Amino acid sequence: MPRSLRWLLGVAVVAAAGTFTAGPYVNAAAFIARAADLPGAPATLAAWTASRVTTPTDAIVPTRHGDVPARVYRPANGFTRTIVLVPGVHRDGIDEARLVALAKDLAETGYGVLTVASPDLQRYRITPLVTDVIEDAVYWAARQRELAPDGRVGVLGVSFSGGLSIVAAGRERIRDRVAFLLSFGGHGNLARVMHYLCSGEVVGDLASARASRVVAGAENVEVHPPHDYGVAVVLLTMAERLVPPGQVGPLMAGIEGFLLASSLDLVDKPRATAEFARMRTYAETLAEPSRTLMRWVNDRAVKELGAKLLPVVDALADHPAMPTLSPERAPVAPAAPIYLLHGSDDNVIPSIETVLLGEYLQGRAPVIGLLSGLITHAEVNRAPTATEAWRLASFWRQVLSN
């Protein structure tokens, strides 16, 4: 689980645990306390309510694009609902440390958890195959009597997997097999997000978004310069449209090295420093125009790189694949309740995406959204308020009631 989300949940549990002593708020507060690793009274509450979790077991999920590794977390005392937990763009997939922690926290709350990652997302690629893998994983899990006694599962998608999970859940094969969905930091329109990552501009009326009645906290919507990680992922996706065929592979290898270093920077600074240095040396071995593009990646030159990418990205706004990658373009919305959680200062997927998506889904599906001013896509940047803490506690109570 992202450090920011752990911290934010920690703030909320104080409000929830201090106000309610019984009922669904206790389960939500205990989950928040476990996720945030809180000491003192919240820790006591968490320990008191926590289910013992058996040793996670590996599984293989069959999909139309090949078998995909998965992992199952089970409460020792049994469970009646499994959550299919899908990570975002990250090389470690189901082994990513924050995802493992979130899976354990949910299992201790009494849910079975199936973690499954699309191989394309592990290669930093957002493609229609990802949506297919999510659909197939949900279909498989819902047909396992042990995991889904009533033939339905919950779905929790992180980052880009949030939006892609909503697309998948609207498909006929699994539409009635999804009990609820949670998108954390997800998108409504992929082309709109890529435009933002390349330009820093959001396509949408901020004033109208801040007045939304669908998403609590929408008044906190902010727009910030895009994160260099996001624009590097866009370049990786668009590499074949920017350089000669013989340069595509070498350029992609360099971008992947930079993204690896960026991931390592969160857990192993020395290794990250060495990898960043290696990528700078590597850039000088490339032919033009790949050399310049890779230099911009290494220099985190979002403005220069974004300007180069923007015409290519905008030309793909009506690409035939977009309905498989964007909830707002999907033919059918899910039937299950949809929960949308986002940081108002997010600079990877801007928070206006959740507001616009919530407005779009209103009347098409049951939807509850929350923006928090306490988090971005990856870090804490603002002091908590009582209103924001209460909103988060209430939000998680509703999610965990399914």
FENQUIHU-V346941 format. One record per residue. N is the residue number from 1. OMEGA is omega in radians with two decimals (NA if undefined). NEAR is the number of other ideal C-beta (glycine too) atoms within 8 Angstrom. Layout:
N_OMEGA_NEAR + N_OMEGA_NEAR
//
This chain:
1_3.14_10 + 2_-3.13_9 + 3_-3.12_10 + 4_-3.12_13 + 5_3.09_11 + 6_-3.11_12 + 7_-3.12_12 + 8_3.09_15 + 9_3.11_15 + 10_3.08_15 + 11_-3.05_13 + 12_-3.08_15 + 13_3.10_17 + 14_3.11_10 + 15_-3.06_12 + 16_-3.08_15 + 17_-3.12_15 + 18_-3.04_5 + 19_-3.06_6 + 20_3.13_9 + 21_-3.14_3 + 22_3.07_5 + 23_-3.01_5 + 24_-3.13_8 + 25_3.12_13 + 26_3.12_13 + 27_3.12_12 + 28_-3.13_14 + 29_3.14_16 + 30_3.08_16 + 31_-3.13_16 + 32_3.13_18 + 33_3.11_16 + 34_-3.09_12 + 35_-3.09_14 + 36_-3.10_13 + 37_-3.08_7 + 38_3.06_11 + 39_2.99_5 + 40_-3.07_6 + 41_3.09_6 + 42_3.11_16 + 43_3.09_10 + 44_3.09_8 + 45_-3.12_14 + 46_-3.13_14 + 47_-3.10_7 + 48_-3.06_7 + 49_-3.00_9 + 50_2.98_10 + 51_3.03_11 + 52_-3.09_8 + 53_3.10_11 + 54_3.12_8 + 55_-3.14_3 + 56_3.14_10 + 57_3.11_8 + 58_3.14_8 + 59_3.05_9 + 60_3.12_8 + 61_3.10_14 + 62_3.06_7 + 63_-3.14_12 + 64_3.14_4 + 65_3.12_7 + 66_3.13_5 + 67_-3.13_7 + 68_3.09_14 + 69_3.12_12 + 70_3.12_13 + 71_-3.10_13 + 72_3.06_12 + 73_-3.05_13 + 74_2.93_11 + 75_-3.05_14 + 76_-3.09_8 + 77_3.11_6 + 78_-3.10_5 + 79_3.14_11 + 80_-3.14_5 + 81_3.04_12 + 82_3.04_13 + 83_3.00_13 + 84_-3.03_14 + 85_-3.02_14 + 86_3.12_17 + 87_3.10_14 + 88_-3.09_12 + 89_-3.14_8 + 90_-3.06_12 + 91_-3.04_9 + 92_3.08_10 + 93_-3.08_12 + 94_3.10_13 + 95_-3.14_7 + 96_-2.94_10 + 97_-3.11_8 + 98_3.09_9 + 99_3.09_16 + 100_3.14_11 + 101_3.13_10 + 102_3.11_11 + 103_3.12_14 + 104_3.12_10 + 105_3.13_12 + 106_3.12_14 + 107_3.10_15 + 108_3.08_14 + 109_3.07_14 + 110_3.10_8 + 111_2.81_12 + 112_-3.12_13 + 113_3.02_12 + 114_3.07_18 + 115_-3.14_14 + 116_-3.08_16 + 117_3.06_13 + 118_3.09_13 + 119_3.13_12 + 120_3.11_11 + 121_3.07_17 + 122_3.06_11 + 123_3.08_8 + 124_-3.14_12 + 125_3.10_9 + 126_-3.01_12 + 127_3.08_8 + 128_3.12_8 + 129_3.14_10 + 130_3.13_15 + 131_3.10_12 + 132_-3.12_12 + 133_3.10_15 + 134_3.11_18 + 135_-3.09_12 + 136_3.12_12 + 137_3.10_16 + 138_3.13_16 + 139_-3.13_11 + 140_-3.09_11 + 141_-3.10_14 + 142_3.13_14 + 143_3.08_7 + 144_-3.05_8 + 145_-3.14_5 + 146_-3.09_3 + 147_-3.03_11 + 148_-3.11_14 + 149_3.14_5 + 150_3.10_6 + 151_3.14_7 + 152_3.10_10 + 153_2.95_16 + 154_3.13_14 + 155_3.08_16 + 156_3.14_13 + 157_-3.11_18 + 158_3.09_12 + 159_-3.08_14 + 160_3.09_14 + 161_3.08_16 + 162_3.12_17 + 163_-3.13_18 + 164_3.10_16 + 165_3.10_16 + 166_3.08_18 + 167_-3.10_15 + 168_-3.05_14 + 169_3.07_14 + 170_-3.10_12 + 171_-2.97_10 + 172_-3.04_5 + 173_-3.09_7 + 174_-3.03_13 + 175_-3.14_12 + 176_-3.11_6 + 177_-3.13_12 + 178_-3.12_17 + 179_3.08_9 + 180_3.08_12 + 181_3.00_16 + 182_3.06_14 + 183_3.10_16 + 184_3.13_12 + 185_-3.06_14 + 186_-3.07_20 + 187_3.02_14 + 188_-3.11_13 + 189_-3.05_13 + 190_3.13_12 + 191_3.12_13 + 192_3.10_14 + 193_-3.14_12 + 194_3.07_12 + 195_3.11_14 + 196_-3.11_13 + 197_-3.12_13 + 198_-3.02_14 + 199_-3.02_8 + 200_-3.11_8 + 201_3.04_6 + 202_3.11_9 + 203_-3.10_6 + 204_-3.09_10 + 205_-3.11_5 + 206_-3.13_10 + 207_3.11_6 + 208_3.13_8 + 209_-3.11_13 + 210_3.12_10 + 211_-3.08_8 + 212_3.05_12 + 213_-3.12_3 + 214_-3.07_11 + 215_3.09_13 + 216_-3.13_8 + 217_-3.11_12 + 218_3.10_14 + 219_-3.14_6 + 220_-3.13_11 + 221_3.09_13 + 222_3.08_8 + 223_-3.11_8 + 224_3.06_8 + 225_-3.06_5 + 226_-3.14_14 + 227_-3.11_11 + 228_3.12_9 + 229_-3.10_9 + 230_-3.11_12 + 231_3.06_15 + 232_3.08_14 + 233_3.10_12 + 234_3.11_13 + 235_3.12_14 + 236_-3.14_13 + 237_-3.03_9 + 238_-3.01_11 + 239_-3.07_12 + 240_3.12_7 + 241_-3.05_5 + 242_-3.08_11 + 243_3.11_10 + 244_-3.08_5 + 245_-3.12_5 + 246_-3.13_5 + 247_-3.04_12 + 248_-3.10_11 + 249_3.12_7 + 250_3.12_10 + 251_3.14_14 + 252_3.11_10 + 253_3.12_9 + 254_3.12_15 + 255_3.11_15 + 256_3.09_11 + 257_3.10_12 + 258_3.14_13 + 259_3.04_14 + 260_3.13_10 + 261_3.13_12 + 262_3.10_10 + 263_-3.14_11 + 264_-3.09_12 + 265_3.12_9 + 266_-3.00_4 + 267_-3.06_6 + 268_-3.06_7 + 269_-3.14_7 + 270_3.12_6 + 271_3.12_8 + 272_3.13_12 + 273_3.13_8 + 274_-3.12_8 + 275_3.07_12 + 276_3.14_11 + 277_3.14_8 + 278_3.14_9 + 279_3.08_15 + 280_3.08_9 + 281_-3.12_8 + 282_-3.10_12 + 283_-3.08_13 + 284_3.10_7 + 285_-3.06_6 + 286_3.04_13 + 287_3.05_5 + 288_0.14_6 + 289_-3.11_8 + 290_-3.11_13 + 291_3.14_11 + 292_3.12_8 + 293_-3.13_14 + 294_3.05_15 + 295_3.12_10 + 296_3.09_11 + 297_-3.11_17 + 298_-3.12_11 + 299_-3.09_6 + 300_-3.10_6 + 301_-3.05_9 + 302_-3.09_12 + 303_-3.11_6 + 304_-3.12_8 + 305_3.14_15 + 306_3.14_14 + 307_3.11_8 + 308_-3.06_9 + 309_-2.96_15 + 310_3.14_11 + 311_3.13_6 + 312_-3.13_10 + 313_-3.10_14 + 314_3.11_9 + 315_-3.10_6 + 316_-3.07_10 + 317_-3.13_9 + 318_3.12_4 + 319_-3.11_7 + 320_-3.12_4 + 321_-3.02_8 + 322_3.10_13 + 323_3.09_10 + 324_-3.03_8 + 325_-3.04_14 + 326_3.13_14 + 327_-3.12_15 + 328_3.11_9 + 329_-3.09_8 + 330_-3.09_12 + 331_-3.06_4 + 332_3.08_8 + 333_3.07_10 + 334_3.07_12 + 335_-3.05_7 + 336_3.02_11 + 337_-3.12_10 + 338_3.10_15 + 339_-3.09_14 + 340_3.13_16 + 341_-3.05_12 + 342_3.00_16 + 343_-3.04_14 + 344_-3.12_12 + 345_-3.09_12 + 346_3.10_13 + 347_2.95_11 + 348_2.96_13 + 349_-3.03_14 + 350_-3.03_11 + 351_3.08_15 + 352_3.07_12 + 353_3.13_16 + 354_3.13_16 + 355_3.14_17 + 356_3.11_14 + 357_3.10_19 + 358_3.11_14 + 359_3.14_10 + 360_-3.07_10 + 361_-3.13_13 + 362_-3.10_8 + 363_3.11_3 + 364_-3.13_6 + 365_3.03_10 + 366_-3.05_6 + 367_3.06_12 + 368_-3.10_10 + 369_3.09_17 + 370_2.92_13 + 371_3.06_16 + 372_3.08_15 + 373_-3.08_12 + 374_-3.03_14 + 375_2.90_15 + 376_3.09_12 + 377_-3.00_12 + 378_-3.08_8 + 379_3.08_7 + 380_3.11_9 + 381_-3.12_7 + 382_3.12_7 + 383_-3.11_4 + 384_2.98_9 + 385_-3.13_7 + 386_-3.13_7 + 387_-3.11_6 + 388_3.12_13 + 389_-3.14_13 + 390_3.14_10 + 391_-3.12_12 + 392_3.11_15 + 393_3.14_16 + 394_3.14_8 + 395_-3.10_13 + 396_3.06_14 + 397_-3.13_13 + 398_3.12_9 + 399_-3.03_11 + 400_3.07_11 + 401_-3.11_6 + 402_NA_8
//
